[in-house]
Amino acid sequence: MEFGLDTFGDVTVGADGKPLSYAQVIRNVVEQAVLADRVGVDVFGVGEHHRDDYAISSPEIVLAAAAAKTERITLGTAVTVLSSDDPVRVYERFATLDAVAGGRVEIILGRGSFTESFPLFGFDLGDYERLFSEKIDLMTHLLTEEPVNWSGSIRPELRDQHVYPKTESGRIRTLVGVGGSPESVVRAAGYGLPLVLAIIGGAPARFEPYVELYHRALKELEQPEQPIAVHCPGFVADTDQEALDILWPHARRNLDRIGRERGWPPATRDRFEADITDGAWHVGSPETVAQKIAETVKVLGIQRFDLKFSHGTLPHEQLMRCIELYGTVVIPRVRELLA
């Protein structure tokens, strides 16, 4: 089992309740990665967004800063929005980062849960499916680090093209993030890439069919078995009540903003608590969170659990305490429960 932490670089508030600068949020994320490394977390993932409530639009640079200050933790993305990027540049940036980090880098490729990057970089949302399909196909060719021969409709073809730098290991660890589309699960299996299921609502057990589909697709497509990870929201504090009381006002603002954009009803505390008790949120004391993570791992038969620990304006100091408890108490306890 591996245990990770994910952040989107949410714009947090300071002691005076006012939003911090984007620069300070980014520096804080690097500090969070350093603490995660020190307390034994296996993976630290940074999301890519292009909107005013998140500070990180270029995860690779933030991860490079973290690489210089950490020793053992894997540093990756959660996710890289491949649809609105150039796979060749993605490979080059991450191969460079992998050199800086001494081989401790991974990429999670995905479409992303927001669409701001499409108009920003001149892409048509009507090409949503075609862009990801062709770009992930090209990316799998680039990952071999062999001369690339590829053609499609979204960029000029490549003929016997080498892309540099090559990595020391010969391949960048690469996974595919999926939000619940069976077609995306099968596509990941077809390329023989590990799967990350983003479970952000509802009971994790609802995703069992996707796990089964992935294993079946790997077998039918004659691909080797691959690990499965899940990404779930959560927060750890010293007690259950403290975790809920700290998290709720910040999570509510975040959920309500996204809800207004997507036509969801306003968040309520009753609904939020229900999703902590029976749904995707892993929130509470170290023992409560450890018990729920262990249950998620057992139900889905996964090999990695990533906790999305940043939520809206939740302050840096409380995020640091969450990281400390997750690494020093939750992870060892989950390992005990699974053993």
Beta strands, then each sheet from edge to edge (+ up, - down):
strand 1: 2-7
strand 2: 43-46
strand 3: 74-77
strand 4: 80-81
strand 5: 106-110
strand 6: 148-150
strand 7: 158-161
strand 8: 173-178
strand 9: 195-198
strand 10: 228-236
strand 11: 282-284
strand 12: 304-308
sheet 1: 3+ 2+ 1+ 12+ 10+ 9+ 8+ 5+ 4+
sheet 2: 3+ 2+ 1+ 12+ 10+ 11+
sheet 3: 6+ 7-
end
